[in-house]
């Protein structure tokens, strides 16, 4: 997910770097699988540079690339792309899934309900502007997103009837306490954003379950690691790396998302 409209803001100091602790592949890892990583910036690795060539802000620090490496995937297709919507998955990504695919992971839905605009409004706007934007996103989450997720999940299942499909959710982005620096977020904004994250998580979890997919809720692992807190796994707003703002840092992808995916256990070949 990208936040391009923040380019006109005044300069602030870069966010502090976070120490990283790598998580190795579990000892019980199964035989190598054919793995496809679909989705948006939370799958491509936005927030944890350096980025690979070819656009989409794909990073080897993403949970997907780390999982493929630590589990010695037989093949690894990585079409996940920063800014992707469900329509992008359907039109440009799902073709990477085939009948030979054993494992598919995906994060999707945030851009369909206006994540970027909401974060702009909550970073530089008033409390009321932020709350109104969050509420608009909640309306979209409850009304239009379910059908979009259903269509996306159905396309994945159609192309890979035997694959294990793991849907990873989004965390609450902002710590309830702590400073975000010059562009600080009020308690009202933080509450609204995190309430919106809860509703989005509930809808994604429900549609994943209806599709027969595994859902991994990111809110628990990230609970004490929101942006602006004392141990953040989410980048706060940073003018010098605007696109990375409000995305996981490398610790978030490694200790958060990768650990979640590792917790699923052995992902054996399904054919």
N, C-alpha and C positions, 0 to 999 in steps of 0.2 A: 504494500500500500504506500503511495507516495503523497507528499504534501507540497506540491509545487508552488501553490499560491503564497507560501510564506517567504518567497524570495525578496520581498521588499522591506523586510524588517531590519531594524538597526542591529549593529553587531553586539554580540555577547560572548563571554568566554566559553571556550570549548568545554564540554562535559568531561569529568575526570574519568580516567581509564579504570576498568574494573579487573582485578586479578582473576585469572582463569584457572580452574581445576578441571583437567580432562577426565572424561568418563570412558573407560575402556569397554569393549564389547563384553557382554556377559559370558561366563565360562560355558554356559549351556547353549551357546548360539548354534543354530541348525546349519545344515549344508547351505552353501551359497544359493541365493535366490535371484530371479530376474525382477528388478525393482524399478518402479516408475514413481517419481515425485511430482505431483501436480499441485497447482494452487497459486496463491498470491505471494506477496512479499514475505509473509511469515514462513513460507516454505522455501523461497528462493534465497533467503538469508540477508535481506535488507537490514541494515543496522550493525552488521558485523563484517566490514571490509577486511581485506581487499576483494574487489569484485572481478569476476571472470570476464573475458571479452565476449562480445556478442549481444550486449544489452541485457535488460531484465534484472540487473543488479543481483546476479547469482553469485553466491559465495561458497567457498569450500568450508566456511565456518557454519553454514546452515546445518540444521539437524539432519537433513536428508543426505547431504554429501558426507557428513561425519558417519552416519549410519552405514552408508554404502561402503565406506573405507574400512570401518572397524569390523564389519561383518563380511568383508571380502565378497561383495555381491557379484554374482556371475555376470550380470549386465546391469547398468544403471542409466536410465533415461531421466533427464532433469529439465523438463519444459516449464517448471514453475517460474512465474514471472512477476516482478514487482508491479503493482497496480492492477493485477488481473481481477476480472469479475467472473461470475459463472458463465457468461456468454463467451468470454475468452477461453475458458477451459474447454467448452464445447466445440469452439471453432478452431482453436490452434493448439490445444494441448492433448486432448483425449486420444488423438490419433496415435500417440506414443504407447498407448495401452493396447496389448494384443492378447491373443489366446494363450501365449506363452508366459504372460506376466504372472508372477507369483505374489507380489506385494505391491500395493498402491497406497501412497499416503497423500493427504490433501488438507490444506487449510483454505477455506473460501467462504465468502459471504460478506466480509467487512466492507469491501468496496461497493457491493450492491446496495448497501444501506447508507452510503455517504460518509465513510470513515474520514476521508481526507478533509472534506468541508467542515465536518464536526470538529476536528482537531484544530482547524484554523480558527473557527468561531470561539472555541474554548480557550485558545492560547492568546488571542489578541482582542477578543470581544468582551462584552459585559456578561455578568452572570445570566441575565435573561436571554441574551443571544445564544449562549452556550446551551442553556436548558432547552430552549426552543429547537435548536439543532439536534440535540440528543433525542428529544421527543419525536421529531420528524423521522429520525433513524429508527426509533422503536416502532413507529407506525409501519414503516417499510418492512421491518423485521417480522412483524406479525401478519402483514397482508400479502406482500409480493414475494418475499424471500422463500417461504416454504416451497412453493411450486418450482422456483428456480433451482433450489437444492435438489428436489426430487428429480428433475430432469437431468441434472448433472450426475447424480448418483446412478440413475438408471442407465445413462450412457456408459459409465464406467463398467457397471455390471454386465451390460450387453456385450462389451468388447472383451471382457475377461471374466467369464462365468465362474471360474474356479479360484480367482485371486482372493487373497486376504486384503480387504480394504480398511484402512485405518484413517479415520477423520480426527484431526487434532483441532481443538478449540482455541479460542483467544483468551488471554488473561485479562484481569482487571489491570488497566494501564497505569494508574496513578496511585501512589501510596497515600493513605489518608492524612499522613503527617509528613513534615519535612519540606524544605524549600526547593522550588524549581528555579531559583535565581531571578533574573530580571523579569522574565515572563512567568511569574508565579501564578499558580492556580488556586482560587479560593476554595474553601471547604464545600461550598455549594456546587462549584464546577466539578470537583472531584467526586462528590456523591452522585451527581447526575451521570457522569461518564461511567462510573463503576456500576451504576444501576443499569445503564444501557448494555454494558458488557454482560451482565447477568442474564438479561432477557435474550440477547443474541446467543449466548451459550446454550440456553434452554431450548431455543428453536433448532439450532444446529444439532444438538444432542438428540432431539426428538425425531428429526428427519433421518439422521444417521441410523438410529435404531429401527425406524420403519423400513429402511433399505437393507437391514441385516448387517450393517457395518459396525466395526468397533469404534467407539467414541472415547477420546482421551480428553478430559477436562483440564485445561491449563490453569484454572483459577486456583486450585489448591497448591500446586508446586510454586506458583508465582506469588502466593498470598503475601509474603513479607518482602517481596522484591520488586515492587512497583517503581516507576519513575519518580524521582525526587525524594525517595526514601534513603535510609542509611546503607542499604545493600542492594542497589538497583540491578535488575536484570533487564530492565527496559530503559532505553535512552530517553532522557528528557529533551526538551527542545534545544537544538544546537544550530545556531546560524551558520557555522562553518561546515556543517554536515547536515543540511536541512532534510534531505531525503531519509537520513537515518533516524530522525526524531520519532519518538513514540514507537520504536521497533525494538525487538530484543537485541542486546549486545551479545558478544560471544558467550559469555557466561549463561545468558538466558537460553541460547540455543543448545549449549552443551549440558548444563546442569538442570535446565528446565525441559526443553522439548526432547532432546536426545534421551535423557533419562526416562521420560514418559514412554517413548517408543521402546526403549530397552525393557521397560516393565511389562510389556505385552508378553515377553518370553520368546521361546523358540518359534521362528516363523519359517516353518519347513516348506519345501516345494509342495504345491497344492495339486500338481497333476499326477 
